[in-house]
């Protein structure tokens, strides 16, 4: 563990110190340039003074313009160097934005200064031998004072070379033993100075590199020690941390379960509270439609009935979505006939298609097995949603339900379901929005056709729960094809899960006495009118306790029991009823707005015989009552 920490902090790399010579090159160069700027101020001043003395010495020998321009150049370079040095423009901590620019200008000013001294040996070279000797001494002094530039060897080499090479060439050009000797001495002096400065530069760079290496090592050692100490503390408190995490996870799990329960209770209550008045609305509209109405009145009733069912569809979609998110929606596997499901859907939607003058038909591949194993309810729900959508968005042409079999073997077949329409189509850039919850393709679609955008989101999730794939192919203005594939086992026979229905169509009136247990007055009225329509006698109770009291004195054939009531609810009333042996065979039918997952099972567990959810249809209620009054 310690070795790993040391490796992480670059203290062990390949078994050596872990540092190459180039590791600190940029940092060393940065420091050397800084030292050059900070240490060359005196040398620059000496050079400037020598420039003034040289101009004074030659003032009467050369044109004043030449001397003035040259001195101006030297003054400018000296001013630039002085300003950068004493105003600290080179300091990245003070002038980070243009510190690098200031450094470049300083080095440029140094090299220009060297070139300025080189000009003295060309344009300003004196004819007097004494003055030539003085110039040689001045340039030697400038070269010597430039040692302060030794922190960056190439800068010093450039400075000295620009200053002395022209003198060396001038002396050689004059010729003669003396000037040849002076030229050679100048070259030797320049070489010695450059070599000496280069050695100083190497020594300085090595010292800096060693210093930074030591600093880095000390920093890494300190960091490694700190990390080792922290690791020791972490190991010491590891058990406590694990225990605390386990406690927090348990609390988070408890909170999540509580939130899930709260959400479920809220949805159940909202479903019950909405379905209770919906039962009154739909039931009243059904009863009203059976009375004598004019054409306009019939149209109004039909519109209200369709609107109520649309609202009920939205409610069912929200409940389905909630079940899927909570993982409480179960997929069953029973033998089914796909042809029956498709034919039922075509029959169900034929009237809607005829009203819109749209052709609705089906094509089923003959190779599809007679029976397959799957969830008929969910397959029917998916297809019904797609067919309804297709009819809603198609004003002319056709809606086709097509079943094909892309692949199969002896045990399993992959069935492809397609719903093709010639409707408005979908733009390619908004297809991805179709399967998002509470989302439609665009705002204009919502305004024109209505809808919540829940249907396709539920359809996609149902298909995925059945291990299938879902997609859409569409061209705007031409039509759409929604498709999904399901892997289904091949079945041997059809097992119907529907209870045996009584032929109520041939029986205009039922016989028997019903105890109607309902606390909502509107629902009482609706149920009473339906029972009267069936030709049944009834007794009314407003809560479970009143129902038990009436059963002691009344002769009852069947009980229609609401579940949520004051005083005594339907569950407890049924439990108490079953405790009496003379009521064990009395049929009790739950007539409730509780339609969440598990509500039917809860009713059966309480002792009820059957279940019908609100809102109740006339035919549905008659069918259930006919089954128990047969």
C-alpha positions as CSV (number, residue, x, y, z in Angstrom):
1,X,0.0,0.0,0.0
2,X,2.8,2.4,0.9
3,X,4.6,1.5,-2.4
4,X,1.4,2.3,-4.3
5,X,1.1,5.7,-2.6
6,X,4.7,6.5,-3.5
7,X,4.1,5.4,-7.1
8,X,1.1,7.6,-7.3
9,X,3.2,10.6,-6.1
10,X,5.9,9.9,-8.7
11,X,8.5,8.9,-6.1
12,X,9.2,5.5,-7.7
13,X,9.4,5.3,-11.5
14,X,11.4,2.5,-13.0
15,X,13.5,2.2,-9.9
16,X,15.3,5.5,-10.2
17,X,14.7,9.1,-9.0
18,X,11.9,9.3,-11.5
19,X,12.9,12.6,-13.0
20,X,14.4,13.3,-16.4
21,X,16.6,16.3,-17.3
22,X,13.7,17.8,-19.3
23,X,11.1,17.5,-16.6
24,X,11.7,21.0,-15.4
25,X,13.0,22.6,-18.7
26,X,10.2,25.1,-19.0
27,X,10.3,26.0,-15.3
28,X,14.1,26.4,-15.4
29,X,13.9,28.6,-18.5
30,X,11.2,30.7,-17.0
31,X,13.3,31.3,-13.9
32,X,16.5,32.0,-15.9
33,X,14.7,34.6,-18.0
34,X,13.4,36.2,-14.8
35,X,16.9,36.3,-13.3
36,X,18.3,37.7,-16.5
37,X,15.8,40.6,-16.4
38,X,16.3,41.2,-12.7
39,X,20.1,41.0,-12.8
40,X,21.0,42.8,-16.0
41,X,19.9,46.3,-14.9
42,X,23.4,47.4,-13.8
43,X,25.0,46.1,-17.0
44,X,22.4,47.9,-19.1
45,X,23.2,51.1,-17.2
46,X,26.9,50.7,-17.8
47,X,26.3,50.2,-21.4
48,X,24.2,53.3,-21.7
49,X,26.8,55.4,-19.9
50,X,29.4,54.1,-22.3
51,X,27.2,55.0,-25.2
52,X,27.0,58.6,-24.0
53,X,30.8,58.8,-23.6
54,X,31.3,57.4,-27.1
55,X,28.9,60.0,-28.6
56,X,30.7,62.8,-26.6
57,X,34.1,61.5,-27.8
58,X,33.0,61.5,-31.5
59,X,30.8,64.6,-31.4
60,X,33.2,66.7,-33.4
61,X,34.4,63.8,-35.6
62,X,31.1,62.5,-37.1
63,X,27.8,64.1,-38.3
64,X,25.6,65.0,-35.4
65,X,22.6,63.3,-37.2
66,X,24.3,60.0,-37.2
67,X,25.4,60.3,-33.6
68,X,21.9,61.5,-32.5
69,X,20.0,58.7,-34.2
70,X,22.4,56.1,-32.8
71,X,22.2,57.5,-29.3
72,X,18.4,57.7,-29.6
73,X,18.3,54.0,-30.5
74,X,20.5,53.1,-27.6
75,X,18.4,55.3,-25.3
76,X,15.1,53.7,-26.5
77,X,16.4,50.1,-25.9
78,X,17.7,51.2,-22.4
79,X,14.3,52.8,-21.6
80,X,12.4,49.6,-22.7
81,X,14.6,47.4,-20.6
82,X,14.4,49.7,-17.6
83,X,10.6,50.0,-17.8
84,X,10.1,46.3,-18.0
85,X,12.5,45.7,-15.1
86,X,11.3,48.3,-12.6
87,X,7.6,48.2,-13.5
88,X,7.8,44.3,-13.3
89,X,5.9,43.8,-16.5
90,X,7.6,40.4,-16.7
91,X,6.0,39.1,-13.4
92,X,3.2,36.7,-14.2
93,X,1.7,37.2,-10.8
94,X,1.2,40.9,-11.5
95,X,0.8,41.0,-15.3
96,X,-0.3,37.6,-16.3
97,X,-1.9,38.6,-19.6
98,X,1.2,40.1,-21.2
99,X,4.1,38.9,-19.1
100,X,5.3,36.7,-21.9
101,X,5.1,39.6,-24.3
102,X,7.2,41.8,-22.0
103,X,9.8,39.0,-21.7
104,X,10.1,38.8,-25.5
105,X,10.4,42.6,-25.8
106,X,13.2,42.6,-23.1
107,X,15.2,40.0,-25.0
108,X,14.6,41.8,-28.3
109,X,15.9,45.1,-26.7
110,X,19.0,43.3,-25.5
111,X,19.8,42.0,-29.0
112,X,19.0,45.4,-30.6
113,X,21.5,46.9,-28.0
114,X,24.1,44.4,-29.1
115,X,23.4,45.3,-32.8
116,X,23.7,49.0,-31.9
117,X,27.2,48.5,-30.6
118,X,28.0,46.5,-33.7
119,X,27.0,49.6,-35.8
120,X,29.9,51.5,-34.1
121,X,32.4,49.2,-35.9
122,X,30.8,49.9,-39.3
123,X,29.1,53.2,-39.7
124,X,30.9,55.0,-36.8
125,X,34.4,53.5,-36.9
126,X,36.9,56.3,-36.2
127,X,40.0,57.0,-38.3
128,X,42.2,58.0,-35.4
129,X,44.0,55.0,-34.0
130,X,43.7,56.1,-30.4
131,X,39.9,56.4,-30.8
132,X,40.0,52.9,-32.4
133,X,41.7,51.6,-29.3
134,X,39.2,53.4,-27.1
135,X,36.3,51.8,-29.1
136,X,37.9,48.4,-28.7
137,X,38.1,48.9,-24.9
138,X,34.5,50.2,-24.8
139,X,33.2,47.1,-26.7
140,X,35.3,44.8,-24.5
141,X,33.8,46.5,-21.4
142,X,30.3,46.2,-22.9
143,X,30.9,42.5,-23.5
144,X,32.2,42.1,-20.0
145,X,29.3,44.0,-18.4
146,X,27.0,41.7,-20.4
147,X,27.9,38.8,-18.2
148,X,24.8,39.7,-16.3
149,X,23.0,38.1,-19.2
150,X,24.6,34.8,-18.5
151,X,21.4,33.3,-17.0
152,X,20.3,32.7,-20.6
153,X,23.4,31.7,-22.6
154,X,22.0,32.1,-26.1
155,X,20.9,35.7,-25.3
156,X,24.4,36.6,-24.1
157,X,25.9,34.9,-27.2
158,X,23.7,36.8,-29.5
159,X,24.4,40.1,-27.7
160,X,28.2,39.6,-27.7
161,X,28.2,38.3,-31.3
162,X,26.2,41.3,-32.6
163,X,28.6,43.7,-30.7
164,X,32.0,42.2,-31.4
165,X,31.8,40.3,-34.8
166,X,31.5,43.6,-36.7
167,X,34.6,44.9,-34.9
168,X,36.5,41.8,-35.6
169,X,35.7,41.9,-39.3
170,X,36.5,45.7,-39.5
171,X,40.0,45.1,-38.0
172,X,40.6,42.2,-40.3
173,X,39.5,44.3,-43.2
174,X,41.9,47.1,-42.4
175,X,44.8,44.6,-42.5
176,X,48.3,44.7,-41.2
177,X,49.9,42.7,-38.5
178,X,48.6,44.9,-35.7
179,X,45.0,44.8,-36.9
180,X,45.2,41.1,-37.7
181,X,46.4,40.5,-34.2
182,X,43.6,42.8,-32.7
183,X,41.0,40.9,-34.8
184,X,42.3,37.6,-33.6
185,X,42.4,38.8,-30.0
186,X,38.8,40.0,-30.3
187,X,37.7,36.7,-31.6
188,X,39.5,34.9,-28.8
189,X,38.0,37.2,-26.2
190,X,34.5,36.7,-27.6
191,X,35.0,32.9,-27.6
192,X,36.3,32.8,-24.1
193,X,33.4,35.0,-22.8
194,X,30.8,32.8,-24.5
195,X,32.3,29.6,-23.2
196,X,32.6,31.0,-19.7
197,X,29.0,32.3,-19.8
198,X,27.8,28.9,-21.2
199,X,29.4,27.1,-18.3
200,X,27.9,29.5,-15.8
201,X,24.5,28.9,-17.6
202,X,24.8,25.1,-17.3
203,X,25.8,25.3,-13.7
204,X,22.9,27.6,-12.9
205,X,20.5,25.5,-14.8
206,X,21.6,22.3,-13.1
207,X,21.4,24.0,-9.7
208,X,17.8,25.2,-10.5
209,X,16.8,21.7,-11.8
210,X,18.2,20.1,-8.7
211,X,16.4,22.6,-6.5
212,X,13.1,22.0,-8.2
213,X,13.7,18.3,-8.1
214,X,14.3,18.5,-4.4
215,X,11.2,20.6,-3.9
216,X,9.1,18.2,-5.9
217,X,10.5,15.3,-3.9
218,X,9.8,17.0,-0.6
219,X,6.3,18.0,-1.8
220,X,5.6,14.4,-3.0
221,X,6.9,13.0,0.3
222,X,4.7,15.4,2.2
223,X,1.7,14.5,0.1
224,X,2.5,10.8,0.4
225,X,2.8,11.1,4.2
226,X,-0.5,13.0,4.3
227,X,-2.2,10.4,2.1
228,X,-0.9,7.6,4.2
229,X,-2.2,9.3,7.3
230,X,-5.6,9.8,5.7
231,X,-5.7,6.2,4.6
232,X,-4.9,5.2,8.1
233,X,-7.8,7.3,9.4
234,X,-10.1,5.9,6.7
235,X,-9.2,2.3,7.7
236,X,-9.8,3.2,11.3
237,X,-13.3,4.5,10.6
238,X,-14.1,2.0,7.8
239,X,-16.4,-0.1,9.9
240,X,-18.3,2.9,11.3
241,X,-18.7,4.2,7.7
242,X,-20.0,0.9,6.4
243,X,-22.5,0.7,9.3
244,X,-23.6,4.3,8.7
245,X,-24.0,3.7,5.0
246,X,-26.1,0.6,5.7
247,X,-28.3,2.6,8.0
248,X,-28.7,5.4,5.4
249,X,-29.5,2.9,2.7
250,X,-32.1,1.3,4.9
251,X,-33.6,4.7,5.6
252,X,-33.6,5.6,1.9
253,X,-35.2,2.3,1.1
254,X,-37.9,2.9,3.7
255,X,-38.5,6.4,2.4
256,X,-38.8,5.1,-1.2
257,X,-41.2,2.4,-0.1
258,X,-43.2,5.0,1.8
259,X,-43.3,7.3,-1.2
260,X,-44.4,4.4,-3.4
261,X,-47.2,3.5,-1.0
262,X,-48.2,7.2,-0.7
263,X,-48.3,7.5,-4.5
264,X,-50.3,4.3,-4.8
265,X,-52.8,5.4,-2.2
266,X,-53.1,8.8,-3.9
267,X,-53.8,7.3,-7.3
268,X,-56.2,4.8,-5.8
269,X,-58.1,7.6,-4.0
270,X,-58.1,9.8,-7.0
271,X,-59.3,7.0,-9.2
272,X,-62.1,6.2,-6.8
273,X,-63.1,9.8,-6.4
274,X,-63.2,10.4,-10.2
275,X,-64.9,7.1,-11.1
276,X,-67.7,7.7,-8.6
277,X,-69.1,10.8,-10.3
278,X,-68.2,9.3,-13.7
279,X,-70.4,6.4,-12.9
280,X,-73.3,8.9,-12.4
281,X,-72.5,10.7,-15.7
282,X,-72.1,7.6,-17.9
283,X,-74.9,5.7,-16.2
284,X,-77.3,8.7,-16.6
285,X,-76.4,9.1,-20.2
286,X,-77.0,5.4,-20.9
287,X,-80.4,5.7,-19.3
288,X,-81.2,8.9,-21.1
289,X,-80.2,7.3,-24.5
290,X,-82.9,4.7,-23.9
291,X,-85.7,7.3,-23.6
292,X,-87.5,9.0,-26.5
293,X,-85.3,11.7,-27.8
294,X,-85.3,13.9,-30.8
295,X,-82.4,13.8,-33.3
296,X,-80.7,16.9,-31.8
297,X,-81.1,15.5,-28.3
298,X,-79.8,12.1,-29.3
299,X,-76.8,13.8,-30.9
300,X,-76.1,15.8,-27.7
301,X,-76.4,12.7,-25.5
302,X,-74.1,10.7,-27.9
303,X,-71.5,13.5,-27.8
304,X,-71.6,13.7,-24.0
305,X,-71.3,9.9,-23.8
306,X,-68.3,9.8,-26.1
307,X,-66.6,12.7,-24.1
308,X,-67.2,10.8,-20.8
309,X,-65.6,7.7,-22.3
310,X,-62.7,9.7,-23.5
311,X,-62.1,11.0,-20.0
312,X,-62.4,7.5,-18.7
313,X,-59.8,6.3,-21.2
314,X,-57.4,9.0,-20.0
315,X,-57.9,7.9,-16.4
316,X,-57.2,4.3,-17.4
317,X,-54.1,5.3,-19.2
318,X,-52.7,7.2,-16.2
319,X,-53.5,4.1,-14.0
320,X,-51.8,1.8,-16.4
321,X,-48.7,4.1,-16.5
322,X,-48.6,4.2,-12.8
323,X,-48.8,0.4,-12.6
324,X,-45.9,0.0,-15.1
325,X,-43.7,2.5,-13.2
326,X,-44.4,0.7,-9.9
327,X,-43.7,-2.7,-11.5
328,X,-47.1,-3.9,-10.5
329,X,-48.5,-4.6,-14.0
330,X,-48.2,-8.4,-14.6
331,X,-48.0,-10.0,-18.0
332,X,-49.8,-13.3,-18.2
333,X,-49.2,-16.2,-20.6
334,X,-52.2,-18.1,-21.8
335,X,-53.2,-19.7,-25.0
336,X,-54.9,-17.3,-27.4
337,X,-56.1,-16.9,-30.9
338,X,-54.7,-13.7,-32.6
339,X,-57.4,-13.9,-35.3
340,X,-60.2,-13.6,-32.7
341,X,-58.5,-10.5,-31.2
342,X,-58.0,-8.8,-34.6
343,X,-61.6,-9.6,-35.7
344,X,-63.0,-8.3,-32.4
345,X,-61.0,-5.0,-32.9
346,X,-62.2,-4.6,-36.5
347,X,-65.8,-5.1,-35.4
348,X,-65.4,-2.7,-32.5
349,X,-64.0,0.1,-34.6
350,X,-66.1,-0.4,-37.8
351,X,-68.7,2.2,-36.8
352,X,-66.0,4.9,-36.2
353,X,-64.4,4.0,-39.6
354,X,-67.7,4.2,-41.4
355,X,-68.5,7.6,-39.8
356,X,-65.2,9.0,-41.3
357,X,-65.6,7.1,-44.6
358,X,-62.3,5.3,-43.9
359,X,-61.9,1.7,-45.0
360,X,-60.9,-0.5,-42.0
361,X,-59.7,-4.1,-42.7
362,X,-57.2,-6.7,-41.7
363,X,-54.7,-9.0,-43.4
364,X,-53.4,-12.0,-41.5
365,X,-50.7,-14.3,-42.8
366,X,-52.0,-17.9,-43.2
367,X,-48.6,-19.2,-41.7
368,X,-49.5,-17.7,-38.3
369,X,-50.2,-20.5,-35.8
370,X,-53.8,-21.0,-34.8
371,X,-53.0,-20.6,-31.1
372,X,-50.0,-18.8,-29.4
373,X,-49.2,-18.2,-25.8
374,X,-49.2,-14.6,-24.6
375,X,-51.2,-11.9,-22.8
376,X,-54.5,-11.4,-24.8
377,X,-55.5,-8.4,-22.7
378,X,-52.3,-6.5,-23.3
379,X,-52.0,-7.4,-27.0
380,X,-55.6,-6.3,-27.5
381,X,-54.8,-3.1,-25.6
382,X,-51.8,-2.3,-27.8
383,X,-53.6,-3.0,-31.0
384,X,-56.7,-1.1,-29.9
385,X,-54.6,2.0,-29.1
386,X,-52.9,1.9,-32.4
387,X,-56.1,1.4,-34.4
388,X,-57.8,4.2,-32.5
389,X,-54.9,6.5,-33.2
390,X,-54.8,5.6,-36.9
391,X,-58.5,6.3,-37.2
392,X,-58.2,9.6,-35.3
393,X,-55.5,10.9,-37.6
394,X,-56.9,9.5,-40.9
395,X,-59.6,11.5,-42.8
396,X,-59.6,9.5,-46.0
397,X,-58.1,6.3,-47.4
398,X,-57.7,3.2,-45.2
399,X,-56.5,1.7,-41.9
400,X,-55.0,-1.7,-42.3
401,X,-54.2,-4.2,-39.5
402,X,-51.6,-6.6,-40.8
403,X,-50.1,-9.7,-39.1
404,X,-47.1,-11.5,-40.5
405,X,-44.6,-14.0,-39.3
406,X,-41.0,-13.1,-40.0
407,X,-39.5,-16.2,-38.4
408,X,-40.6,-19.3,-36.5
409,X,-39.6,-22.8,-35.4
410,X,-41.4,-25.7,-33.8
411,X,-41.7,-24.0,-30.4
412,X,-41.8,-20.3,-31.0
413,X,-42.9,-17.7,-33.6
414,X,-42.0,-14.1,-34.0
415,X,-45.2,-12.2,-34.9
416,X,-45.1,-8.8,-36.5
417,X,-48.1,-6.6,-36.0
418,X,-48.6,-3.5,-38.2
419,X,-51.2,-0.8,-38.2
420,X,-50.9,1.1,-41.5
421,X,-52.9,4.3,-42.2
422,X,-53.1,7.0,-44.9
423,X,-53.3,9.8,-42.4
424,X,-51.4,13.0,-41.7
425,X,-48.0,11.2,-41.2
426,X,-45.2,12.3,-38.9
427,X,-42.1,14.5,-39.6
428,X,-38.9,12.6,-39.2
429,X,-37.4,15.2,-36.8
430,X,-40.2,14.7,-34.2
431,X,-40.6,10.9,-34.2
432,X,-38.6,10.6,-31.1
433,X,-41.2,12.7,-29.2
434,X,-44.0,10.2,-29.8
435,X,-43.0,7.8,-27.1
436,X,-42.5,10.3,-24.3
437,X,-45.1,10.5,-21.6
438,X,-47.7,13.3,-21.9
439,X,-46.2,14.3,-25.3
440,X,-47.5,14.5,-28.8
441,X,-45.7,15.2,-32.1
442,X,-46.3,19.0,-31.9
443,X,-48.7,21.5,-30.4
444,X,-50.8,21.8,-33.5
445,X,-51.6,18.1,-33.4
446,X,-52.8,18.4,-29.8
447,X,-55.0,21.4,-30.6
448,X,-56.6,19.8,-33.7
449,X,-57.0,16.2,-32.6
450,X,-56.8,16.3,-28.8
451,X,-55.2,13.6,-26.7
452,X,-52.8,13.4,-23.7
453,X,-49.8,11.8,-25.4
454,X,-50.0,8.8,-23.0
455,X,-51.2,6.1,-25.4
456,X,-48.0,5.5,-27.3
457,X,-45.8,5.7,-24.2
458,X,-47.9,3.0,-22.6
459,X,-48.0,0.9,-25.8
460,X,-44.2,1.0,-26.1
461,X,-43.7,0.0,-22.5
462,X,-46.2,-2.8,-22.7
463,X,-44.5,-4.2,-25.8
464,X,-41.1,-4.1,-24.1
465,X,-42.6,-5.8,-21.0
466,X,-43.7,-8.6,-23.4
467,X,-40.0,-8.8,-24.7
468,X,-40.9,-7.2,-28.0
469,X,-39.7,-4.3,-30.2
470,X,-41.7,-1.3,-31.2
471,X,-41.3,1.3,-34.0
472,X,-42.8,3.6,-36.5
473,X,-42.3,4.3,-40.2
474,X,-43.9,7.5,-41.5
475,X,-43.9,10.0,-44.3
476,X,-45.5,13.4,-43.6
477,X,-48.7,13.9,-45.6
478,X,-48.8,10.3,-46.8
479,X,-49.3,8.1,-43.8
480,X,-47.7,6.1,-41.0
481,X,-47.1,2.4,-40.1
482,X,-46.8,1.6,-36.4
483,X,-45.4,-1.8,-35.9
484,X,-44.3,-4.1,-33.1
485,X,-42.9,-7.7,-33.0
486,X,-43.5,-10.2,-30.2
487,X,-41.8,-13.6,-29.6
488,X,-44.7,-15.9,-28.7
489,X,-44.6,-19.6,-27.9
490,X,-46.8,-21.8,-30.1
491,X,-49.9,-23.1,-28.1
492,X,-51.8,-26.3,-28.6
493,X,-55.3,-25.2,-27.6
494,X,-57.3,-22.1,-26.7
495,X,-58.0,-21.6,-23.0
496,X,-60.6,-18.9,-22.4
497,X,-60.3,-16.9,-19.1
498,X,-63.7,-15.2,-19.6
499,X,-66.4,-16.4,-17.2
500,X,-69.4,-18.1,-18.7
501,X,-71.8,-15.5,-19.9
502,X,-75.6,-15.8,-19.6
503,X,-77.5,-15.1,-22.8
504,X,-79.1,-11.9,-21.5
505,X,-80.0,-10.6,-25.0
506,X,-82.8,-13.1,-25.2
507,X,-84.0,-12.3,-21.7
508,X,-85.7,-8.9,-21.6
509,X,-86.3,-9.0,-17.9
510,X,-84.5,-10.7,-15.0
511,X,-86.2,-12.1,-11.9
512,X,-85.0,-11.7,-8.3
513,X,-84.6,-9.3,-5.4
514,X,-81.4,-7.2,-5.1
515,X,-79.9,-5.4,-2.1
516,X,-78.2,-2.3,-3.5
517,X,-75.6,-1.0,-1.0
518,X,-74.4,2.4,-2.2
519,X,-73.7,5.6,-0.3
520,X,-73.6,8.1,-3.2
521,X,-77.1,9.4,-4.0
522,X,-76.4,9.9,-7.7
523,X,-75.0,6.4,-8.1
524,X,-78.0,5.1,-6.1
525,X,-80.4,6.7,-8.6
526,X,-78.5,5.4,-11.6
527,X,-78.3,1.8,-10.2
528,X,-82.0,1.9,-9.3
529,X,-83.0,2.9,-12.8
530,X,-80.9,0.2,-14.3
531,X,-82.4,-2.4,-11.9
532,X,-85.9,-1.2,-12.8
533,X,-85.0,-1.5,-16.5
534,X,-84.0,-5.1,-15.9
535,X,-87.3,-5.8,-14.1
536,X,-85.7,-6.5,-10.8
537,X,-87.1,-5.6,-7.3
538,X,-84.5,-4.0,-5.0
539,X,-83.9,-2.8,-1.5
540,X,-81.6,0.2,-0.8
541,X,-78.9,0.5,1.9
542,X,-76.5,3.5,2.4
543,X,-73.7,1.7,4.3
544,X,-72.6,-1.8,5.3
545,X,-74.2,-1.8,8.7
546,X,-77.6,-0.9,7.3
547,X,-77.1,-3.7,4.7
548,X,-76.5,-6.2,7.5
549,X,-79.6,-5.0,9.3
550,X,-81.8,-5.3,6.2
551,X,-80.6,-8.9,5.5
552,X,-82.0,-9.9,8.9
553,X,-85.5,-9.0,7.7
554,X,-85.5,-9.0,3.9
555,X,-85.5,-11.9,1.4
556,X,-82.6,-11.1,-0.9
557,X,-81.3,-13.0,-4.0
558,X,-78.1,-11.0,-4.7
559,X,-76.2,-8.1,-3.1
560,X,-74.6,-5.3,-5.1
561,X,-72.0,-4.0,-2.6
562,X,-70.0,-0.8,-2.8
563,X,-66.6,-1.0,-1.1
564,X,-65.9,2.5,0.4
565,X,-68.8,3.6,2.6
566,X,-69.2,5.4,5.9
567,X,-70.0,3.5,9.2
568,X,-69.1,0.1,7.8
569,X,-67.3,-0.4,4.4
570,X,-68.2,-3.2,2.0
571,X,-65.2,-5.4,2.8
572,X,-66.0,-5.6,6.5
573,X,-69.7,-6.0,5.9
574,X,-69.0,-9.0,3.6
575,X,-66.7,-10.6,6.1
576,X,-69.4,-10.3,8.8
577,X,-71.9,-11.6,6.4
578,X,-69.9,-14.7,5.6
579,X,-69.5,-15.5,9.3
580,X,-73.3,-16.4,9.3
581,X,-73.9,-19.9,7.8
582,X,-77.3,-19.0,6.3
583,X,-75.6,-16.3,4.1
584,X,-72.6,-18.4,2.9
585,X,-74.3,-19.0,-0.5
586,X,-75.7,-15.5,-0.9
587,X,-74.1,-13.9,-4.0
588,X,-72.3,-10.7,-3.2
589,X,-71.1,-8.6,-6.2
590,X,-68.6,-5.8,-5.6
591,X,-69.8,-2.7,-7.4
592,X,-66.9,-0.3,-6.8
593,X,-64.7,2.5,-8.1
594,X,-61.7,0.7,-6.8
595,X,-60.1,-0.6,-10.0
596,X,-56.4,-0.5,-9.1
597,X,-54.1,-3.6,-9.3
598,X,-55.2,-6.0,-6.6
599,X,-58.6,-4.5,-5.9
600,X,-60.5,-7.4,-7.5
601,X,-58.4,-9.9,-5.5
602,X,-59.1,-7.9,-2.3
603,X,-62.8,-8.2,-3.0
604,X,-62.7,-11.9,-3.6
605,X,-60.6,-12.4,-0.5
606,X,-63.2,-10.5,1.6
607,X,-65.8,-13.1,0.5
608,X,-67.4,-11.4,-2.5
609,X,-68.3,-13.6,-5.5
610,X,-67.9,-11.2,-8.4
611,X,-66.6,-7.8,-9.3
612,X,-67.8,-4.9,-11.5
613,X,-65.9,-1.7,-11.7
614,X,-67.3,1.8,-12.1
615,X,-68.4,3.4,-14.2
616,X,-70.9,0.6,-14.9
617,X,-72.5,0.0,-18.2
618,X,-76.1,-1.3,-18.6
619,X,-75.0,-4.4,-20.5
620,X,-72.2,-5.1,-18.1
621,X,-74.4,-4.9,-15.0
622,X,-77.1,-7.0,-16.7
623,X,-74.6,-9.6,-17.7
624,X,-73.2,-10.0,-14.2
625,X,-76.6,-10.0,-12.5
626,X,-77.9,-12.5,-15.1
627,X,-75.0,-14.8,-14.3
628,X,-75.9,-14.9,-10.6
629,X,-79.7,-14.8,-10.9
630,X,-79.8,-17.6,-13.5
